């Protein structure tokens, strides 16, 4: 086990040396063995846990992020071909409000489905290590959303990112690196405002982001019932999940984020399981609303959240918008924080001015920009950069983030309006042609979707690499096989 990092470094040096002969790389590209952060092995305890869960270190992985719970989940594919939860990491800091990122400088951490390629991994991050989420993706761009350099990184500081401790990002980065060495072309990141349970859907029923959340819940449900990475596409300004050509069709499906959806089906076994889950969730949600489940109070005056594990270690710190009761991680299980909390950490707190909650509509509004000085955020490497050669580059890089505009004077505090009880939702059955509530910017015409017919189940080989999100950026130049064949 002790020789494994050396063997990996030597193998990678061979790859880089070969690349140098072909592409004229300089001598710095042969220094990967000295890049301790990027080559740090997966901890032995975590390797043992993978083995106990029938996983391999180089099997495909998937990440889920939850703001309200302040949790990052790493899932790994088992030898049986399905994904299982490997480890849940408490998030040290995220910024903004519950809801998707809309524009540059709004401090919002993204929500939605993103695909992480080797070129989005940054071993030279000023924030220990990082990977670029890939915002804006095809869906975000279809809605005209702006922003850049949104990361998962270390340093426990955020103004639009999901920030971990250095020790946590080291583990997560190593898991991603090993999945690429194992042949995974990209791993999926699913970012949510909260776990999409009936209770949370009932509590946030009057939130203006609910149409968007119901749409991404469909992808959440696909993963929940299949334990397979859902194939994600975008058309008509909306996400579609696990689309397949209609039976008897020899044409491959082509998706355009702003164009009309092609005719597609969802495999019947998946569609039926999703319909059943959505029906059960909607019944439970309606029951909770009927019983008087209180509506969650919106607090746009608070900038983001922090897991209670970290807040409990900082004097006078709060969890902000993260709900300490909803987390699956007990702070009592930690004698100390899971990683180093830097001295410059900025716990979530209310800003000087309270921003009134916006009127309910289909388009979310951005969270208020914090009046506090923004902490540093990691920058991604160039999209042209090869994963291995980027790992090998030496020296620190100058990292920036989406600029946060100087806060402007805000109106006097206005208390949020008391939300009216929502009507019990009508039972909605998910089908292949299901479509979320129409927003003003979306086309009025319904998608042309074929009737669902039975289709063979996906096998393990089909899920080894998983579907990748259309439009995710950046894309690594050169074939995956040519870059990683020496590792096999």
N, C-alpha and C positions, 0 to 999 in steps of 0.2 A: 504493500500500500504506500510505503514511503517513497518508492521509486516512481510511482504513477505520475506526479507532476513533472519530474525530469523527463520521463518518456514522452509525455504530451508536449513539453517544450521542444524536445529534439525533433519530434515528428513535425511540429508546426514550423520549426526552422527550416526543415527540408522543403516543405511546401513553399515557404517564403523565398528560399534560395532559388528554387525552380522558377518561381514567379519573377525573381530578379533577373534571371538569365533571359526570360522571354520578354519582360516588360521594362528592363533597365532600372529596377528599383535600387535605391541607395543602401548603404550599409546599415542605416538605422533600422531598416525593415528586418534585419537579422537579430534584433535585440528583444524579441518577444520573450525570451527566457528570463529577461530582467524585469519584465512588466508584471510585478508581483500582484497587483490588484486584479488585472484582467485574467491572470492564470491561477488565482487562488482556487484550490480544489474545493469541491463540495464537502462540508464537514462530515467526518466519519459517522457521527450520530445520525445525520440526515440520510446518509447512504444506507445505514442500517434500517432506518425507518422505511425507506423506499423498498428495501428487500422484504421487509415484513408485510408490506402492502402489495407485493407481487408486481413491483415496478422496477424498471431499469433506469440508471442515471441518465442515459442518452435517449430515453423514450420521449415522445412529443409532450409538450406542456401547454397549459392554458392558464390565463390569469383573469381573475374577477376582482373588481374594485367596488367598494361600497362606502359612500360618504357618511351616511348617518351612523353606520356601525363603525366607521373608521377602520376598516379591515381590508387587507389585500390577501386574496386566496390564491395559492398555487396548486393547480391540478396537474396530475401526470397520468399518461395513458398506461394502463396495466397491461400485463402480458395477455390478458383476455381481450384486449382491444378497446375497452371502455375507459373513460376518464374517472379518476377517483381523487378526492381531496388529499393532498400531501400535507400541506401546512397552511395555517392562517397567521398572517403577520399583522400586528396592530400598526395602523398608519400614524406616524408621528405628527404630520401636519398636512392639511389640504386647505385651499383658500376658496373664497367666493361663497356661493349659496347653493342650495339644492337646485339642480337644473343644469341644462347644457351650456357650454361656452357659446357665446353669440358673436362677440367682436373683440378685436385686439384691445388689450388693456382693461378688460372687465374683471380680471382676477379669477375668472371662473375656471375650475378644473373640468375638463371635458367629460361628457357622458355619451355612450354609444358603443359601437363596435369598431375596433381598430386592429390592424395587422402589423406585427413587428418583425422586420426582416433583419438579417445580420448587419446591414448598413445602418440601421437605426441604433445599434449598440455603440455606446461611446465610452471606451476605456480611458480616455484622456480627460474625463470630466473634472471640472474644478470642484465638483460636489461628490467626490470620491469615485463613483461610477454612476452611469445613467443609461436609460434608453428612451428614445423619442417615441411618444405614443402614436404619432402619425396624423395629428390634427393639423389642418382640416382634412377629413377623408371625403370620399365622393358625396356622401350625404350632406356633410357640412357645406361643401362648396356649392351643392345644388341649391341650398337655402341662402347663399351669399354670406355665409359666416366667415369671419376673419380671425387670424391669430397664428402664432407660430411658436416653435420651440417649447412645446408642452411635454413634460418629462415625468418619468418615475425616476427619482434620484435620491442620493443621500443628503446629509447635512440638516435634515429636519427643518427646512425653511421653504416656504412656498408663496408664489403669487400667480397661481394658475396651474401648479403641478401637484403631483402626489409625492410627498416627501417622506422618506424613511430615514432610519439611522444608517450610518455608514456600514455597520455590521450586518444590518438587514439587507441592504441593497447588494452587498457582497455575495450573500447567499443566493438571492434572486437572480443576480447577474450570472453567477456560475451555473445555475440551473438552466437559464436560457442558452448560455454558451454550449453546454453539453447537449442540449436538444438539437442545436444546429449541427454539432459534430455527429450526432446520430442520424442526420438526414432530414430533419424538419426544416422546411424552407422558410416558414414564418410561424410565429405563435400568436394566437388571438388574445386580445385584451378586451374584456367586456366591462365597461364602466357604468355603474348604476348610482342613482341617488340614495338607494336603500335596497335591502333585500325585498324582492317583489312579492311579499306575502299579502294575504287578504287583510291583515291588521294594518299594515303600512298603507295599502291602497285605500283603506277606509279612512285612516287618519289624515291622509293628504288629498282627499277627494275633491276639495275645492281649490287645489293649487292650479294655477294657469298652465303649468307644464304637464298636466295629467294626460292630454292627448298624445304627447310625445312619449311619456312614460308607458302608456298602454301599448304603444307601438314597440318599444324596446323590450317590454315584458314578453312579447311573443317570442323573441329570440331567447330570452331567459327561460321560458317554458320549453322551448325546443331542446335546450341543453339539459334541463332538469329531467325530462322524460326519456331522453336517448343516451345521456352521458357521452355524447359525441360532439365534437366541435361543429356547430352549425355552419353551413355554407351561407355566406352573407352577400347579398347583392343589393343594388340601389336602382330604383326606377321611379319615375313620377314623383321624385322628391321624397321617397320613403324607403325604408328598409324592407326587404323580403328575405325569407329564410328557407333554406333547403329547397330552392326551386329546381325542378328537373324537366326535361323535355316531355311533352305529352306522349303517351303510348303510341308506337308506330311512327313517330317522327324521327327522321334522320338528321334534322338540322340542329346544330348546336345553338344554345341560347345566347343572345347578345343583349347585354343590359347597358343602358345609358341613364345616368342619374336623373336627367331632366326630361327624358323622352318617355313615351308610352311604354308600359311594361309589355314584354313579349308574352305570348301564350305559354304558360307553364303549369306544372302540377307539383304538388307536394306528395311524396310517397305515402300511400294510404296508411301504413302502419304508424308513421310519424304523425300524420294529420289527425288520425283518430285519437292517439294518445294525447296530443296537444288539445284537441277539442274537449276531451274528458277533463283534463286538468283545468282548463280555463273555465269550464262550466262549474266545477267544484269551487274554484276560487271566487267566481262571481256570486255564487250562492252564499258562501261564507262572508264575503264582503258586504252583501246586502243585509245579512243578519246582524253583522256588527254595527252597521249604520242604523238599523232599526232599533238596536239596543241602546243607541245614544253614544256610541264611541265618539269622544271629542275630536274636533278637527285640530290638527297640529297647528300651533301658532307660528306664523311666519316671522322671522327675525332678520330682515335684510340689513339691520344695523350691526350684525355680528359677522365677522369675516372668517368663514370656514370653521374647521373643527380639528380636534386632536383626540386621540384615543385616551381613555381614562388611565391606562397604564402609564402613559407619559405625564398627563396632567397631574397625577397624584404624586409625582416626583419633583414637581416645580412649585415653589411657594406661591400661593394665591392664584394659581392657574386654573382655568376652567376648560371643559371639553368643547365649549362653543356650540356649534350646530350639531356636533356628534352626540348622539344619545347614549349616555353611559349604561342605560338599562337594556339597550337592544344588542349590545355586543355579545358575541359568543366567547370572548376571552375574559377570564376573570383576573383582575389586577392582583388579587391575593395570591395568585400562582407565581407572581414575579417578586422575588426579594429585592430586585433592582430592575431598572428599565432594560428592555431588550436591545441594548446598544447604547452608545455614547450620546447623551443629549448635549449639544454644543451650548456654550455660554451665551451665544447670541440668539438662542431660540426665542421666538415671538409667539406666545400662546394666543389663541383666539380671544378677542374681547370686543365689546361694543365700541363702535366709533362714536365720535362726538355728536354727529347728527343722525337722527333716526329717519330713514327713508320710508315713506308710506308704501304699503303693499299695493301693487298695481291692480287694476281691474282685471277680472278673469277673462282671459281670451286664449286663443290657441297658440300664440307666439310668446314664449317666455321673455321676460325682461332680464337684463343683466343685473347682477348683484352690485351693490354700491361699492365704489373703489375705496379702499381703506385710506384713512388719513395718516396712518402710520407709515414710516419709511419701509419700502419694499425690500425684503431680503433677496439674496442672490439666487439665481436659478440656472441650472445647467443648460448647456447648448448642445445640439446634436452635431455629429460629424457630417461632412459633405455626403450627399446622396450618391456621389460617384465613388465613395471610398469603399474599398473592399473590407470585409469584416476582419480578416486576418491581418491585412496590412495596417488597418486602423488600430488594431490591438498593439501592433509593434511600434508605432510611432512614439517617440520619446518627448519628454518635456511637457510642461503645462500648456493648456490651450486657453485662449481668452474666450470666456463664455458670456453670453448675453441672453436676454429673454425678451419676450414681447414687452414693449415699453408700457409702463403704467402711467397714464397722464396724471398731472398734478391735480389733486382734488379741487373742484370748484365749490364756491359757496352753495350750500344746500338750503332748501326751504326749512322752515321751522318744523319741529317734530310733529308728526300727525299720527295719532294712535291708529293701529290697524283696525279696519272695520271688522265687526263680529260676523263670522261666516255663517250663512244660513245653512240649515241642515240640507244635505243633498238628497234627492229622491233615490230610492233604491234602484240600482242599475238594472236595466233589462237584461235578461239572459242572452248573451251573445255567444254563438257557437263559432269557433275558429275553423275556417275552411281554407282551401288553397287560394281562394280569391278574397280572403278577408282583408279589409282595408281600414286603417285607423280613421278616427274622426277627421273630416276634411278641414284643412286650414285654409285661410284666404289665399295663400300663394300656390296652392296645389291645383292641378287640373281638375275640372269638374267631371270629366268622363271617367267611368270605372274601368279598371284594367280588364283586358280580355284574358281570362284564365280558363284553361280547360278543366273539365270535370276530373276529380281525383280518381285514379284507378290504382289497384294494388301494384306495388313495385317491389322488387327484391330488396332485402335489407342490406345495409352497407356492411361490408366485411372489414376486418381489421386492416387489411392492406390499403383499402380505400381511405381509411381515416388516419393513416400514419402521418400524412403530411397535413391533412385538414384543408378545409376551404379557406381561402383568403379573401379579404374584403376588397371589393373593387375600388380602385382609386387610392389605396393606401400609399403613402409616400414616406421616404424615398424608396426607389428600387435599386438593388445592387446590380451593377453591370457585370456581364460575364456569366457563364452558366454555373449553377450550383455544383454540378458534378465535377467540373474541371477544378474548382476551388477546394473541394473537400474529398476528392477521391483518395488522396493519400492517407486520409484518416481511417479508412475502412479496412 
